[in-house]
Amino acid sequence: MSISRWCRCVLVAALAAAAACGAPSERTAGASAAATGFTDAVRRSDGGRACALLAPRTREELEQSERTTCDRAVLQEQLPAGATVRGVDVYGDRARVLLSGDTLFLARFPSGWKVVAAGCTPRPERPYDCTVEGG
C-alpha cells in the first residue's frame, strides 16, 4: 500500500475511532519515542541515527531520489524541527505521531517502530503531502 493511500486510511480510521479508547500505552510510547528520536537526530545533524530510525523502504527511496547515502540525504531534506508530541494514534502496526511542526507516520517492525514518512503536512480532502516517504 502506498504511503498516500495508507495516510488516507489512517485518517479515516482516526475519525472512526475518535470516541474509542487509545492504543495500549507501550505501543503509543514506542511510536512516540521513535518519532522524537528521529526528529532529535535530524535536529542534531546525526544523519546516521536518523537513518537507523527509517523504515527500510523509506531509506532506499530517499537514497535513490537524492542519489547519495541516507545519512547525507536525510539532512538535505531540511525537515521541520518537530519537537513536542501533541498526539499519537496507533492502529495495529501503524502509527501517526503529531509533533509541533511536523507529522510522522511509522510502522512497527520486529526491531521496533520505524519512520515510513516524515515532513508530512495535511491537505484537506487529500492524503498528507510528505517530504520523505517510502513507496
C-alpha positions as CSV (number, residue, x, y, z in Angstrom):
1,M,0.0,0.0,0.0
2,S,1.4,3.4,-0.9
3,I,2.0,5.9,1.8
4,S,-0.6,8.3,0.4
5,R,-3.2,5.5,0.4
6,W,-2.1,4.5,3.9
7,C,-2.3,8.1,5.2
8,R,-5.8,8.3,3.8
9,C,-6.7,5.0,5.6
10,V,-5.2,6.3,8.9
11,L,-7.3,9.5,8.7
12,V,-10.5,7.5,8.1
13,A,-9.6,5.2,11.0
14,A,-8.8,8.1,13.2
15,L,-12.2,9.6,12.6
16,A,-14.0,6.3,13.2
17,A,-12.1,5.7,16.4
18,A,-12.2,9.2,17.8
19,A,-14.6,8.1,20.6
20,A,-12.8,4.8,21.3
21,C,-10.1,4.1,23.9
22,G,-6.5,4.9,22.8
23,A,-3.8,2.4,21.9
24,P,-2.0,0.5,24.7
25,S,0.5,2.8,26.3
26,E,3.5,0.7,25.4
27,R,2.8,0.9,21.6
28,T,2.0,4.6,21.9
29,A,5.2,5.3,23.9
30,G,7.2,3.2,21.4
31,A,5.9,5.1,18.4
32,S,6.4,8.4,20.2
33,A,9.9,7.6,21.2
34,A,10.9,6.6,17.6
35,A,9.4,9.8,16.2
36,T,11.1,12.1,18.6
37,G,14.3,10.1,18.3
38,F,14.2,10.7,14.6
39,T,13.5,14.4,14.8
40,D,16.1,14.8,17.5
41,A,18.7,13.1,15.3
42,V,17.9,15.4,12.4
43,R,18.0,18.5,14.6
44,R,21.5,17.4,15.8
45,S,22.6,16.7,12.2
46,D,23.1,13.0,13.1
47,G,22.1,11.5,9.8
48,G,23.3,8.0,10.8
49,R,21.0,7.9,13.8
50,A,18.1,9.3,11.8
51,C,18.6,6.7,9.0
52,A,18.6,3.9,11.6
53,L,15.1,5.0,12.6
54,L,13.8,5.0,9.0
55,A,11.9,2.0,7.6
56,P,14.0,0.1,5.1
57,R,11.9,1.0,2.0
58,T,11.8,4.7,3.1
59,R,15.6,4.7,3.5
60,E,16.0,3.1,0.0
61,E,13.6,5.6,-1.6
62,L,15.5,8.5,0.0
63,E,18.9,7.3,-1.2
64,Q,17.6,6.7,-4.7
65,S,15.8,10.0,-5.0
66,E,18.7,12.1,-3.6
67,R,21.4,9.9,-5.3
68,T,23.5,9.8,-2.1
69,T,23.8,8.0,1.1
70,C,20.9,8.1,3.6
71,D,22.9,9.9,6.3
72,R,23.5,12.8,3.8
73,A,20.2,12.7,2.1
74,V,18.1,12.9,5.3
75,L,19.8,16.0,6.4
76,Q,19.5,17.6,2.9
77,E,15.7,17.3,3.1
78,Q,15.5,20.2,5.7
79,L,12.7,18.5,7.6
80,P,10.7,20.5,10.1
81,A,12.0,20.5,13.7
82,G,9.1,18.9,15.3
83,A,9.9,18.5,19.0
84,T,6.8,18.3,21.3
85,V,4.5,15.4,20.8
86,R,0.9,16.6,20.5
87,G,-0.7,13.3,19.8
88,V,-0.2,9.7,18.9
89,D,-2.7,7.5,17.0
90,V,-1.8,3.7,16.8
91,Y,-3.7,1.3,14.7
92,G,-2.2,-2.2,14.9
93,D,1.3,-2.0,13.5
94,R,0.9,1.6,12.1
95,A,1.0,4.9,13.8
96,R,0.7,8.6,13.2
97,V,2.7,10.9,15.6
98,L,1.7,14.6,15.6
99,L,4.5,16.8,16.7
100,S,4.7,20.6,17.0
101,G,5.7,21.5,13.4
102,D,5.6,18.0,11.8
103,T,3.6,14.8,11.4
104,L,5.3,11.5,11.1
105,F,3.9,8.1,10.0
106,L,5.5,4.9,11.5
107,A,5.3,1.2,11.1
108,R,6.2,-1.5,13.7
109,F,8.9,-3.9,12.6
110,P,10.5,-6.8,14.6
111,S,13.3,-4.3,15.5
112,G,10.8,-1.7,16.7
113,W,9.0,1.4,15.4
114,K,10.4,2.9,12.2
115,V,9.5,6.1,10.4
116,V,7.9,5.5,7.0
117,A,7.1,9.2,6.3
118,A,8.3,12.5,7.7
119,G,7.8,16.1,6.9
120,C,4.1,15.5,6.4
121,T,1.5,18.2,6.1
122,P,-2.2,17.6,5.9
123,R,-4.2,18.6,2.8
124,P,-8.0,19.0,3.0
125,E,-9.8,16.1,1.4
126,R,-6.5,14.6,0.2
127,P,-3.7,12.5,1.6
128,Y,-0.8,14.1,3.6
129,D,2.0,15.5,1.5
130,C,5.3,14.1,2.9
131,T,8.8,15.3,2.1
132,V,10.3,11.9,3.0
133,E,8.3,8.7,2.3
134,G,8.7,5.1,1.1
135,G,6.9,4.0,-2.0
